[in-house]
C-alpha cells in the first residue's frame, strides 16, 4: 500500500538549505532513483524561496569528485557531490582517495536504497532497490573519509550537515560522507526562516613555542640547511614562506610538489628532487611532505637534524612511514613558519646576509636553468619530448593561467609565477585526476569572473581514466573553456619506469613491447573532443606546436573548449 505524501516542506529541502547555509555553493550531482525528493526540492525552489546550492549535472561520478577537488584548490571552499546509492559511491571512491591524500574537504553525499519494502512514502518501487542494498554502504569509503554517517530522521538535517562541514574543514582537512535514505529525505520537516549554520571547524595556531625555539636554534647554527616542501597551504601569495626563505637564504626543494611553495625564479628554489642535496644538509626542514625523499635512493647525512612542520607532521593516515623527525612542529603551516621566522630573527645578527650561501646556490640555479633550456630545445622533433612541449606551454602562460598536471608536463623546464599556476597529481596516484580537477578549477575561475585559463596536461592513459566523453560533455554543458593537452606516447610510462627501476637488465627492458604497458592501438583522441564541439588538433612535429597552442588559446578566449593531442616519446 502506498503511503501518503507529507504536506509542507520536507527533509530534502532541509538538507539542501543547510548545505547552502553551511557554505556549500555548488553541488555536483549525478542522479538516481533515490533522488526524487532532491529533484522536487530544486523544482519547488521558485515557489518556496529556499536558498540552496547551485546543482550542476555531471554525467560521471568520478568526474564530479575530481571537479570538487579542483574547485577547492582554486577557492579554498568545499563543494558538495551527490551520487546514486552504492553504485554511484563506488565510482566516487578513487576521487575520494585522491582528496584524502591531499587533505581536500569534499562534502560527499549519496542516496541509500529505500530501507522499507512498503508502508512508507518513498518505500521500494523497483527491483534495483533490493539489488543495491548493502549491509554497510558507508564501509565502502570509511577508510578514506574523516567521518561518515547516515541520516536517520528529518530533524537531523541541520545537525548532520553542520557537523559534516565542521569535520571536513578541521585541520588536517579532508572529505566526509553522508548517506541519505530515500524515505528520510521524503519526510516532512520544519524549515526556519533565516537558516543559521553552526559550522565550527578546528583550526591550528603556530606550533609549541618551546619547540619552535629549538628548531630556530638548529636552523640558525646550520651550515648547510635545506627545506623540502610538498603541499603548502593554499593562499593568494607565497607568503610567509617566500620571505622566510629569502631572508635566511634557505635552499628549497619542491619534492613531488602537488602545489607550489615558491615562484620558479625565487633565488632559493633549487629544484624538484631532494636526492643529491639531502646528502650534504645538516638541518632539514620538511614542510607538509609525506615523502620528503625516497628512502631506497638516499638518506640524510649522518647526524643531520630533521624538523617537520604540518597539521600532522607524522602523517598518521599512512600505515607505515619511518622518515626520521627530531622536532615535530604540529600546527598551522603558515602560522608556524611565521613564528619560526620571528624566532630565527632573534637569533641572527641583522648584518648577516648569508652571502656565501647565496652565491653557492645562485651558481647551482643558473646551471639548472641553462641545462633545462638545452634539454627542452633538444625535443623539437617528431615525436617531441615532454620537456619541449612543457617549455612551449610555459611560454604561453601568464599570471592568469593555471596548469593542472597528471603525468604530462616536465615542471623543471617551466616558469611558474603565482601560487595558482600549478597543481599536480596527489601522491595517492588515482588516475583521472588531471582533466576532472581542471574542469573544477575552470568552473571556479568562471564563477569568480577572473578570466583565468586552466590547462589540463595529462598522459594518454590518464586521459582515458578521466572518462573523457563525460569530461568534454561537462565542459560543453557548463560552457567551460578548458584547454586539454594530451601527451600521447602510447604507453603507461609510470608502469614502464617502475619496471625498469626494479629490473633494468630484465627481459621486459629488452622486449619490443613491454607487457601490460602498451596503449595500442591508440584512438583518435582529438576526435573524441571534437565530437563535443571542441577545437581539437593532433600535433606531430615540434615546429608546429607553438602555432597550434595559439590557435587553441584563441578558441578558449572565444568560450570554446580546446584540446591538443601532442605526439611525444620519452
Secondary structure, 3 states (H helix, E strand, C coil): CCCCCCCCCEHHHHHHHHHHHHCCCEEEECCCCCCHHHHHHHHCHHHHCCCCCEEEECCCHHHHHHHHHHHHHHHCCCCEEEECHHHHHHHHHHHHHHHHHCCCCCEEEEEECCCCCCCCCCCCCCCHHHHCCCCCHHHHCHHHCCCEEEECCHHHHHHHHHHHHHHHHCCCCCCEEEEEEHHHHHCECCCCCCCCCCCCCCCCCCCCHHHHHHHHHHHHHCCCEEEEECCCCCCCCCCCHHHHHHHCCCCEEECCCCECCCCCCCCCECCCCCCCHHHHCCEEEEECCCCCCCCCCCCCCCCCEEEEEECCCCCCCCCCCCCCCCEEEECCHHHHHHHHHHHHHHHCCCCCCCHHHHHHHHHHHHHHHHHHHHHHHCCCCCCECHHHHHHHHHHHCCCCEEEEEECCCCHHHCCCCCHHHEECCCCCCCCCHHHHHHHHHHHHHHHHCCCCEEEEEEEHHHHHHCCHHHHHHHHHHCCCCCEEEEEECCECHHHHHHHHHHCCCCHHHHCCCCCCCECCCCCCHHHHHHCCCCEEEEECCHHHHHHHHHHHHHHHHCCCCEEEEEEECC
